[in-house]
């Protein structure tokens, strides 16, 4: 997902160049993306309020590259982990199931990038009104026979999340310079 143009800050070139800047080779710089930078994740396994349990971990991946001002900071497919924060089966009397998930982190270059504020937008259908209506029928108290719906989150479901803190990335850039300029400088001669 593309963050806003002014949504990052660039630190001074504290990172040492990985190769000679003079000859047009790759150099690197450090860029900090601020907390709350938005991204899109994809849930890596089916989850539901009937069988999921609080504390259960599940895989997720970055659904689309994290790109800011034309620079890719994380590629699509970057793996991560989420967690079931709360799970409750649908109940009698028409109570719908409950399932609360969170994105914990993405893994990149041996580090964990913490995430927060995952928005999924899936709820179980509450049928308590139907249970109340059924409960007053001439046949007796049938409300307990009406069950709410469980929540089902299919594998591949997309969700939005945000960076949980300011996060530094090392960005490699190519510098263009004529090839003969490098060979002249490397040989120690001048034009």
N, C-alpha and C positions, 0 to 999 in steps of 0.2 A: 504494500500500500504506500502511496506517496505521502510523505509528511509535508507540512507546510514549509515554504522556502526559508523562513527565518527560524525554523524549529530546531536548529542545531548550532553549536558553537565550535569553532575550530581552535584547538590549542596551538601554541607556538610550535614550530617544527622541532619538537622535543625528540621525536623519533629519528634515529640515525638513518641516513639513506642506505638502502640495501645494496646499491651499486652506484657507479659514477654518474652523477647528475650531468656532468659536462658532455658526456657522449650520448645522451638521449636514451639512456637505459632507465629502468624502473626506479622510482624513488618512493618513499613512503612518508606519510604524515599521519598524525593522530587527530581524529575528529570525535567530538563528544555529542551523542544524541541525547536529548533531555528525557527525563522520566515522562511518562504519559504519551510518548511517541506511539502512535497506533500501528497495529499490524494485524494480519489475518492468519489464524491457525486452523488446522483441520484435525478433527478428532480421529484417532487411529484405530478405534475399536468400538463396536456397538455397546452401549450402556443403557440400563433401564432401572427404574425405581424398584422393580420387583426383585432383581437379583444383585444389584450393586450394593456395596457396603461402604459406610463411612470410613475414610482413610485409604480406600482402594486407589492405586496409581494406575494411570492409563497413558498410552503413547499418544503424542500429537506431533504434527509437523507444521512448519511455516508453509502456508498455502500459496503465497505469492512472494516474490523477492521484496525485501525491505529496501526501498530506493528513496533517497532524498537528494534533490537537485541533480538528478541524473547519475548519482553514484550508488552502486549496489553495495549495501553493508552486510546483508545476509541473503544467501540464495534460497529460492523456493526449495522445499524439501529438508531444510535444516531440522533435525530431530529435537524433540523436547518431551517433557513429562507434565501431565496434569493429575489432579487428584479429586476424588469424590469427597466433598465437604460434608454433605448430608444426603441420606437416602432413606426414604420411607415408602413402604408399599401402599398401594391403594387400599382403602379400608372399607368396612361395612358402612352402612348409612350413607353411601355415596361420596365419601371423602376421597378426593383425588390423590394420586401418588405425588411424592416430592423428590426432586433430585437437584442438588446444587453442586456444580462443578467449578473448578478453578484451574487456570493454566499456571503451573509453577515456574517453569523455566524452559529455555531453549539451550541446546549444547552447541558450542562453536569453538573450534580450536582448543579443546581441552578445558574450556571454562563454561560455567553456567550463567546464562543471562536471565535474571529474574523477571517474571511477568506478573501482571495483576489485572484486575477489572475485566475479566472475561465475560462477554455478553453472548448468550446462546439463544434465548428466546423460545424455549420449549417447555410446555407445562402439561400436566395431566388434567383431564377433564373432571371437574368437580360435579358430582351429580346429587348433592345433598338436597336440592330442591325437589328432584324426582323422588328421592327417598322419603321426604316429608309428605309428598302427595300420595305416594303408595302407602305410607304408614297410616293414613286415615281412611283407607278403603273399607267397605263393609266386610272384607275378608279377614280383617285383623291387622296386626302390626307386621307388615311385610317390609318395612324400611331396611332391615338388616340384610335382606336378600339382594338389595341394589348395591352394586359396588362401583366405586369411582374407577377412573381409568389410570393405568400406570403410565409413567413417562417413558418414552423410548427415544434415545438419541442414536441415530444410525451411524455406522462407520462412515467417515468421509464428511460428516456434518461440519460446516464452516462456523467459526465464531470469531469475534473480534477480541483483541487483548491489547494491553499496553505495556511498555517497558516500566518496570517497577522503580528504577532509579536511573540517574544519569549514567550512560554507558559509553565507554571509550572504544573506538574501533581504529585499527591501523588500516589506512587506505593506500594501496599501491597505485601509482600513476606513471604513465609513460610520458617521457619528454621527447619531443621531436627535435632532432638536430641532424644535419647532413652527415652521412657516413664518412665522407672524406675529412670532415672536421675532427672526428675522433681519431682516425688513422694518422693525421698530421700531428695532433697533440701527443698521441701515444709514441710516435717516433721521435719526438723532441725537436722537430723542425718546424719552421714557420713558412707561411706562404710567401 
